[in-house]
């Protein structure tokens, strides 16, 4: 699984491909579907409450320094990010907005939160994690494209994490992780989404499915997951193509291959720029697919501009892993509150899907830490997080049971790209904006390498103090 990277361009492509393939996550280049501008609704940005969560942050008079990174006055929380390399500031923005709001409300029982931004430089993820091991209380709202390379480092130093997104299999459901999304390592995360595409929305496409992806050791097991899932849901893989991790200079051969194979449904793993270029060639040769799975990497305003006229011809979809649609923020108090908080603490910065994921992770950290009171330790905060059996981030997402991390996805939702922007797809939601009761497909053994456990590094839960 260690990437064999030979050029700077390849490194950049691997970063984007890894993020694009991040299970139940958003890509590193995802743009905004909502901006940090308040709409005039009544959400209170200075309140200590968030959505349905009451008194998340509040004053207090702590007296102890019970763990690394925790004093009587502050909590140092690590935020590892590839931002210095990718130039995508979503996680840094979310950390700034959340900590500014929480600290203004009194912090965690009176302790101020200090976000310690750790830049990975993409390839220095182990070094960045080692630094976090020596200073931070926990990680929160973090995501690293090559996260699996540093998971053993994190688990060895008994550093809990509340990530915004996980990418590599070694880190999915790894030890001491409280991930506020349904993403069981043993289960296919998009079984419901593909079942809808193949059996309900476009049944004629089921025997004519293709997949096109950037070739990388990181993407290989993730692409295998998609192929197995599609076949399990009644699809037939009629085409599988790979392009260089650095991208293609000419997308015509790939478009011609898709057309010659009679592909009606296409799964694409690459950057939004690459997908837009491919679709332009398909559209210019008058070839229309039934559907294209653009994945959440494309969910945002930039793809709408890049795809242009193709959006009037091709049907692009993205699964959002159970997060309330950004373009409908004004209809959901929690999502609207994030928009208002960005308007106050990071004016002009975009609110993105990855930003929402980070915000939910920060809220989970704050709720769990607040329950520990003066005796704020890693053991306490981690145990508190695992008691959340229906976590919604105050209304940002569909419920997640953190007490059973290796569980199948139950609720999901999908978006469709149109010439005027993203909108909820016609996927027949049965629980608000979500469709719950998704089919369950357990992945065969060997599809993924196993997640890192405490025993893998010679530790046990008794070592966590």
C-alpha positions in Angstrom: 0.0 0.0 0.0 3.0 2.4 0.2 2.8 4.6 -2.9 5.7 4.4 -5.3 5.9 8.2 -6.1 8.4 9.3 -8.7 7.5 12.9 -9.7 5.9 15.9 -8.0 3.0 15.7 -10.4 2.4 12.1 -9.4 2.5 13.1 -5.7 -0.2 15.8 -6.3 -2.4 13.4 -8.2 -2.0 10.7 -5.5 -3.1 13.2 -2.9 -6.3 14.0 -4.8 -7.0 10.4 -5.7 -6.6 9.3 -2.2 -9.0 11.9 -1.0 -11.4 11.2 -3.8 -11.4 7.5 -2.7 -11.7 8.3 1.0 -14.6 6.1 2.2 -17.6 8.1 3.1 -15.7 11.2 2.7 -15.2 14.2 0.5 -12.3 14.9 -1.8 -9.5 17.3 -1.1 -10.5 19.6 -4.0 -14.2 19.8 -3.2 -15.5 23.3 -3.5 -18.3 25.1 -1.8 -22.0 24.8 -2.3 -22.7 27.3 0.4 -20.7 30.4 1.4 -20.0 32.0 4.7 -22.9 34.4 4.4 -25.8 34.4 6.9 -29.2 34.1 5.3 -31.1 36.0 8.0 -32.4 32.9 9.8 -32.4 33.0 13.6 -29.5 30.6 14.5 -27.5 32.1 17.3 -23.8 32.1 16.4 -22.7 33.2 19.9 -24.9 30.6 21.7 -23.2 27.7 23.6 -25.6 25.3 21.8 -25.3 23.9 18.4 -28.4 22.6 16.6 -29.9 20.0 18.8 -26.8 19.9 21.1 -27.2 22.0 24.2 -24.5 23.8 26.1 -21.7 22.3 24.0 -19.1 24.8 25.2 -19.4 26.7 28.5 -17.4 28.4 31.2 -16.0 26.5 34.3 -13.2 26.5 36.8 -10.9 23.5 36.1 -8.0 23.1 38.4 -6.1 20.1 37.1 -3.6 19.1 34.3 -4.6 15.5 34.1 -3.1 14.5 30.7 -0.7 15.6 28.0 -2.0 18.7 26.2 -4.4 19.5 29.0 -3.8 22.2 31.6 -6.2 24.1 33.9 -6.6 26.7 31.3 -6.3 25.1 27.8 -6.5 21.9 25.7 -4.1 21.5 22.8 -5.8 19.6 20.0 -3.9 18.4 16.9 -5.2 19.0 13.4 -3.1 17.1 10.8 -3.7 18.3 7.3 -2.2 18.2 3.8 -3.2 21.9 3.3 0.3 23.3 2.8 0.7 20.9 -0.1 -2.8 20.8 -1.6 -3.6 24.4 -0.9 -7.1 23.3 0.2 -7.8 25.0 3.6 -11.1 23.2 4.5 -9.8 21.6 7.7 -7.9 24.7 8.9 -11.0 26.8 8.3 -13.2 24.4 10.2 -10.7 24.4 13.1 -10.5 28.2 13.2 -14.3 28.6 13.1 -15.1 25.9 15.7 -12.5 26.9 18.2 -13.3 30.6 17.9 -17.0 29.9 18.5 -16.4 27.4 21.3 -13.8 29.6 23.1 -16.1 32.6 22.9 -18.8 30.5 24.7 -16.4 29.6 27.5 -14.4 26.7 26.0 -14.6 23.2 27.3 -15.8 23.6 30.9 -13.6 26.8 31.1 -10.6 25.4 29.2 -9.8 27.2 26.0 -9.1 25.0 22.9 -5.8 25.6 21.0 -5.8 24.0 17.6 -2.3 22.9 16.8 -2.2 22.7 13.0 0.2 20.0 11.9 1.2 20.2 8.2 2.1 16.8 6.7 3.6 18.1 3.4 1.7 15.0 2.2 4.7 12.7 2.4 5.8 13.7 5.9 2.7 12.3 7.5 4.7 10.0 9.9 6.8 12.9 11.0 3.8 15.1 11.6 2.1 12.3 13.5 5.2 11.8 15.6 5.2 15.5 16.5 1.5 15.3 17.5 2.3 12.3 19.7 4.7 14.5 21.7 2.4 17.5 22.3 -1.3 17.0 21.5 -4.1 15.7 23.8 -6.0 14.2 20.8 -6.5 14.8 17.1 -9.8 16.4 15.9 -11.1 17.5 12.5 -8.0 16.0 10.8 -7.5 14.2 7.5 -4.4 13.0 5.7 -4.4 11.5 2.3 -1.7 9.0 3.3 -3.2 8.4 6.8 -2.6 4.7 6.8 1.2 5.2 6.7 1.0 6.9 10.1 -1.7 4.9 11.9 0.7 2.7 13.7 2.6 5.7 14.9 -0.6 7.2 16.3 -1.8 4.0 17.9 1.6 3.3 19.4 1.6 6.6 21.3 -2.1 6.1 22.4 -3.3 9.2 20.6 -7.1 9.2 20.1 -8.5 10.8 17.0 -11.8 12.3 16.0 -11.1 12.6 12.2 -13.0 14.5 9.6 -12.2 11.9 7.0 -10.3 8.5 6.8 -8.8 7.4 3.6 -6.5 4.3 3.7 -7.8 0.9 4.8 -5.3 0.6 7.7 -6.9 3.7 9.3 -10.6 2.8 8.8 -11.9 1.7 12.2 -8.4 1.7 13.6 -7.8 1.7 17.3 -8.6 4.8 19.4 -10.6 6.3 16.6 -14.0 8.0 17.1 -15.2 8.6 13.5 -18.6 10.3 13.3 -19.6 8.6 10.1 -21.0 5.2 9.3 -18.0 3.5 7.7 -17.6 -0.1 8.9 -14.3 -1.5 7.6 -16.0 -4.9 6.9 -18.9 -3.5 4.9 -19.4 -1.9 1.5 -20.2 1.8 2.3 -22.1 2.5 -1.0 -24.3 -0.6 -1.3 -27.5 1.4 -1.0 -26.3 4.1 -3.5 -25.4 1.5 -6.1 -28.5 -0.5 -5.5 -30.6 2.6 -6.3 -28.7 3.4 -9.4 -28.7 -0.1 -10.8 -32.1 -1.4 -9.7 -34.3 1.7 -9.5 -33.0 4.7 -11.3 -31.4 3.1 -14.3 -32.0 -0.7 -14.4 -31.0 -0.9 -18.1 -27.5 0.2 -17.1 -26.9 -2.8 -14.8 -25.2 -5.0 -17.4 -23.2 -2.1 -18.8 -21.2 -0.6 -15.9 -17.6 0.7 -16.2 -15.0 2.1 -13.9 -12.2 4.5 -14.8 -9.7 5.5 -12.2 -6.3 7.0 -11.6 -3.8 4.2 -11.2 -2.2 4.2 -7.8 -1.4 1.6 -5.1 -3.6 3.6 -2.8 -6.7 3.3 -5.1 -6.3 -0.4 -5.9 -8.1 -1.9 -3.0 -10.7 0.9 -3.0 -11.5 0.2 -6.7 -11.7 -3.5 -5.9 -14.3 -2.6 -3.3 -16.4 -0.7 -5.8 -16.3 -3.5 -8.3 -17.3 -6.2 -5.8 -20.2 -4.0 -4.5 -21.6 -3.2 -7.9 -21.5 -6.9 -8.8 -23.2 -7.8 -5.5 -26.0 -5.3 -6.3 -26.7 -6.9 -9.7 -24.3 -4.9 -11.9 -21.9 -6.3 -14.5 -18.5 -4.7 -14.9 -18.2 -4.4 -18.7 -15.2 -2.1 -18.7 -12.3 -1.3 -16.3 -9.8 1.4 -17.3 -6.9 3.1 -15.5 -5.2 6.3 -16.4 -1.8 7.6 -15.0 -1.8 9.1 -11.6 -0.5 12.2 -13.2 -3.6 12.4 -15.3 -4.1 12.1 -19.1 -3.0 14.7 -21.8 -5.8 13.4 -24.1 -9.0 11.9 -22.8 -10.3 10.9 -26.2 -9.0 7.3 -26.0 -10.8 6.8 -22.7 -14.0 8.3 -24.0 -13.8 6.1 -27.1 -13.2 3.0 -24.9 -16.3 3.9 -22.8 -18.4 4.3 -26.0 -17.1 1.2 -27.8 -17.9 -1.0 -24.7 -21.5 0.4 -24.7 -21.1 1.6 -21.1 -24.2 3.1 -19.6 -23.1 3.7 -16.0 -19.6 4.9 -15.2 -17.8 5.1 -11.8 -15.0 7.7 -12.0 -12.1 8.1 -9.5 -10.0 11.2 -10.3 -10.1 14.9 -9.9 -13.1 17.1 -10.9 -10.9 18.6 -13.7 -10.2 15.2 -15.1 -13.8 14.2 -15.1 -14.9 17.4 -16.7 -12.4 16.8 -19.5 -13.5 13.3 -20.1 -17.2 14.3 -20.1 -16.5 17.0 -22.7 -15.0 14.4 -25.0 -18.0 12.1 -24.4 -20.5 14.9 -25.0 -18.7 16.1 -28.2 -18.9 12.6 -29.7 -22.6 12.6 -28.9 -22.3 9.7 -26.4 -24.6 10.0 -23.4 -24.4 7.7 -20.4 -27.3 6.9 -18.1 -25.3 7.9 -15.1 -21.8 8.9 -13.9 -20.7 8.4 -10.3 -18.6 11.6 -9.9 -18.1 10.8 -6.2 -18.1 13.4 -3.4 -14.8 14.8 -4.7 -16.8 16.6 -7.3 -19.5 17.9 -5.0 -19.1 21.6 -5.0 -19.3 24.7 -7.2 -16.0 24.3 -9.0 -17.2 21.1 -10.8 -20.3 22.9 -12.0 -18.2 25.5 -13.7 -15.7 23.0 -15.1 -18.3 20.6 -16.6 -20.2 23.3 -18.4 -22.4 22.1 -21.2 -21.8 18.5 -20.3 -24.2 18.8 -17.4 -27.1 19.3 -19.8 -26.2 15.9 -21.3 -24.7 13.7 -18.7 -26.2 12.7 -15.4 -23.6 13.1 -12.6 -24.3 11.9 -9.1 -22.4 11.9 -5.8 -23.2 10.1 -2.6 -22.9 12.4 0.5 -22.6 9.7 3.2 -25.6 11.0 5.1 -24.7 14.8 5.4 -27.5 17.3 4.9 -27.1 19.0 1.5 -25.2 22.3 1.6 -27.3 24.0 -1.0 -30.3 23.4 1.2 -28.6 24.9 4.3 -31.3 27.4 5.0 -33.8 24.6 5.6 -31.7 22.9 8.2 -30.8 24.8 11.5 -27.5 23.0 12.1 -26.2 23.4 8.6 -27.4 27.0 8.5 -25.6 27.6 11.9 -22.3 26.4 10.3 -22.8 28.9 7.5 -23.4 31.7 10.0 -20.4 30.7 12.1 -18.2 30.9 9.0 -19.7 34.3 8.1 -18.6 35.5 11.6 -15.3 33.8 12.1 -14.0 33.1 8.6 -15.8 35.6 6.3 -15.7 34.8 2.6 -14.3 31.3 3.2 -16.3 28.5 1.6 -18.4 26.0 3.6 -17.6 22.6 2.1 -18.6 19.0 2.6 -15.3 18.2 4.2 -15.7 21.3 6.4 -19.0 19.9 7.6 -17.4 16.5 8.3 -14.7 18.3 10.3 -17.3 20.3 12.2 -19.1 17.2 13.2 -15.8 15.7 14.4 -15.1 18.8 16.5 -18.5 18.7 18.0 -18.0 15.1 19.0 -14.7 16.0 20.6 -16.3 18.9 22.5 -19.3 16.9 23.7 -17.1 14.0 24.8 -14.5 16.3 26.5 -17.2 18.3 28.3 -18.6 15.1 29.9 -15.2 14.5 31.6 -15.2 17.7 33.6 -12.0 18.5 35.5 -10.6 15.0 35.0 -10.1 15.3 31.3 -8.0 12.3 30.2 -7.7 10.4 26.9 -9.3 7.4 28.5 -12.3 9.4 29.6 -12.9 11.3 26.3 -12.5 8.2 24.1 -14.9 6.2 26.3 -17.4 9.1 26.3 -17.4 9.3 22.4 -18.1 5.6 22.1 -21.3 6.1 24.2 -22.9 8.0 21.3 -25.4 5.6 19.8 -27.2 8.1 17.5 -24.7 10.9 16.7 -26.0 13.5 14.3 -23.6 16.4 15.0 -26.6 18.4 16.2 -28.5 17.8 13.0 -25.7 18.0 10.4 -26.0 14.3 9.4 -27.9 11.1 9.6 -27.5 9.2 12.9 -24.3 7.2 13.5 -23.8 4.6 16.3 -20.2 5.1 17.5 -20.5 2.2 20.0 -20.4 -0.1 17.0 -17.8 1.4 14.5 -17.6 -1.6 12.3 -21.2 -1.4 11.2 -22.9 -1.1 7.7 -24.2 2.2 6.5 -27.9 2.5 7.0 -28.8 6.0 5.9 -27.4 7.7 2.8 -28.3 10.5 0.3 -27.3 11.4 -3.2 -26.8 14.7 -5.1 -27.1 15.4 -8.8 -25.1 18.0 -10.7 -27.1 20.3 -13.0 -26.2 23.3 -15.1 -27.5 25.5 -12.2 -25.7 23.7 -9.4 -26.0 20.6 -7.2 -29.4 19.4 -6.1 -30.8 16.4 -4.2 -31.2 13.5 -6.6 -34.5 11.7 -7.0 -33.5 8.7 -4.8 -36.7 8.4 -2.8 -35.7 9.4 0.7 -37.7 7.8 3.4 -36.4 9.7 6.5 -36.2 13.4 5.9 -33.5 14.0 3.3 -32.0 10.5 3.8 -32.9 7.1 2.6 -32.5 4.6 5.5 -32.5 0.8 5.6 -29.8 0.4 3.0 -28.9 -3.1 1.8 -26.0 -4.7 3.7 -23.1 -6.2 1.9 -20.2 -7.6 3.9 -16.9 -7.4 1.9 -15.1 -10.7 1.3 -12.0 -11.3 3.4 -8.8 -9.9 1.8 -10.4 -6.9 -0.1 -8.7 -4.6 2.4 -5.7 -4.9 4.7 -7.0 -4.9 8.3 -7.1 -1.8 10.4 -4.4 -1.2 12.9 -5.3 -2.5 16.3 -3.7 -1.9 19.7 -2.4 -5.5 19.7 -0.6 -4.8 16.5 1.7 -2.3 18.4 1.9 -4.3 21.6 -0.7 -2.2 23.5 -4.1 -2.8 25.1 -6.9 -0.6 26.4 -5.4 -0.9 29.9 -2.5 1.2 28.6 -4.8 4.2 27.9 -5.0 6.3 31.0 
